[in-house]
């Protein structure tokens, strides 16, 4: 379907004016943009939500600014990604194009496209992103901790080589103790950041909605949660084997799953 506008600097077409989203509620819609201006120009393509369709549901799968030779034809894809918990229904959007030098005259509106958004599935067996959240938190958190551990081993080995007498060793022990404290603090910060990034990436790879919000909730929860868990473990003083097993579970899995549950509860009213 092509937008009928004989005086426009561009024509914009799409194979279908109606798109039915799959169960994961995400799809790419292709458009064809043709330069009719009679000369080469640079233009910007802009998806626009119409009516009740929020603009943030529609993103370009590529650069917004494109170089058009005279008569050039460009393929553009728009990713349709409704927010988590958005109600089912038909929404509309279009793709507009405007020349960067003279946007008022070198402008064209694309055809209106209807997007049928299916209802969110909420059965007990429906994947909700908990596994992806756990995996992302584990991988992201552990990678940062491994990096800090490697740095600590290098520094401690270097200190052992440089330690020649008691005075030097005593000074290095004090220095290493301070350094260890700073590394522990750095490890906790990097673990939170790495796990939050891991959660967002894992949910995005699996095409789950609410990936950014889940990461933000996790990062915010981790600050009071880490203080509480470290205080609790210090008060209980469990055996080392139990401590090694419990620490990653309590510091990563529990807040990650809680963050995902909160996002689902807020957006879909179901965890």
Beta strands, then each sheet from edge to edge (+ up, - down):
strand 1: 10-13
strand 2: 18-20
strand 3: 26-35
strand 4: 41-50
strand 5: 58-60
strand 6: 65-68
strand 7: 73-81
strand 8: 89-99
strand 9: 107-109
strand 10: 113-117
sheet 1: 1+ 3- 7+ 5-
sheet 2: 2+ 10+ 8- 4+ 6-
sheet 3: 2+ 10+ 8- 9+
end
